[in-house]
Each structure stands twice: as structure tokens, then as C-alpha cells.
Amino acid sequence: MVLEEITYFIEGKKRNIKVKICKTPMEKFIGLMFKKSSPPLLFVFNKEKNLKIHSFFCKPFKGVWLDSKMKSTKIIDIKKWKINFSGRGKYLLEIPKTTIE
């Protein structure tokens, strides 16, 4: 698995993180589902839009919606087995809690 280092911004603070980039529909569909462990995932979309996610079959993670300039637009601590989280962005970063701790 190839990880790429990206830079993003939360409240004006620059952050770097190594991620697996998810570009294909199948990668985006699966995301963190069914994974015991995973690096942070970066979902890439063609344009900025309302992005909806759920946490079925996932361990807890932090969801970070990013605009086209990689600035956070919304951050949520997401618990498992929940539905209907949404935010606006061109990118979505899913960071497993094990990565943060």
C-alpha cells in the first residue's frame, strides 16, 4: 500500500498526514468499512459538493471535510453504526481513532 503525505489546514493551522488516497468508486464505497486497522483515508472528488457518509461496519474515526484549498470546512468525531453525517468539501479525510491516539 502506497501512502502519500498531504498538507491540510484546521483553523488556519497547517497539518501534515500520511494517507491512502481513494479515487475509484469502489475505494470510496468501502472506505473504512470492515477494516480492523487502516491508515487515514483521503477521498478525492471532482468538485466541491455536499458529501454524506455513514459509519456502518466501521470503527470510530474523525471525519474532516476539506475545501478545494485543503482547508477544513467541518470536523466530526464519528462513532460506529451511525448514519447521516454530511459536510461540504472536495475532499474527505477519514482518520481512524487509533491513528489519533
N, C-alpha and C positions, 0 to 999 in steps of 0.2 A: 504494500500500500504506500503510495506516494503522498507525503504531506507537504503542503506549501505554507509558507509564513505569510500572513496578511497583516495589514495595519488597519485598525478601525478606531473610532472615537466615541467615547461616552462622556457626555457633559464637558466637551472640549478637551478631555484628557486622551492622549494617544496611547493605544494599547496594541501589542503585537501578540499573535497567537498562531500556532501551527494547526492547520485544518486539513480535512479531506474535502475537496470541492465536489459538490454534487450538481451535475449539469443535466444528466439524462432524466427522462420522465421516471424510469424505474428507480434510479438512485433517490430522486425526490420523493417518490411514493414510499419507499422503505424507510429512509431516514434512520432514526434510532430504534425503530421497531425491532423487537426480538433480539437485540444485542445485549450481551452480558457486559461487554466493555466496548468502547468506541472512542476514537479521538473526536474532538469537536468537528461538527459538520457545517460547511458553508453552502447554502442553496443559492444558486445563481439564476435570476430570471431576466427575461428580455427587456423589461421596463419596470418602472416603479408602479406598484399596484397594491391593493389590499390583499394581504397574504393570510390565509386561515390555516391553522394547524390543530392537531389533537395530540393526546399523549397515550392513546391506547397501545398496549404492548410495549411501552417504553418505561425506563427507569426515570426518576426525576431529573430535570435538566433546566437550564436557563435559556430562555428564548430571547434573542436580540434581533430586532428588525433594524435594518440599515438602509439609508437612502443611497442614491447613486454616487454620493461622495464619501460613502462608508461612515457616515455619522449616524449614531443610534437615534431612532425615532420612538422606540418602545422597548422596554425590558421587563420580562416577567419571569418569576420563579414558577416553573411548571411542575405540578405534581402528577403522578401516574394516574391513568384511567380518567382523564378529564377531556372535555370536548369544548370546541368553540373559542379558541384563543385567536385573536387577529390583531394585525397591525399593518401599517403601510411601509413598504420598502421595495427595493430592487434586490436586496439580499436578505437572507435569514440565516442567522447563526444559532445553532443548537449546541450548547456546551453542557455535556454531562456533569452532574454534580460531583462525580469522582474526580474530574479534571480540576474543578474549582477548589475542592478541599485538599 
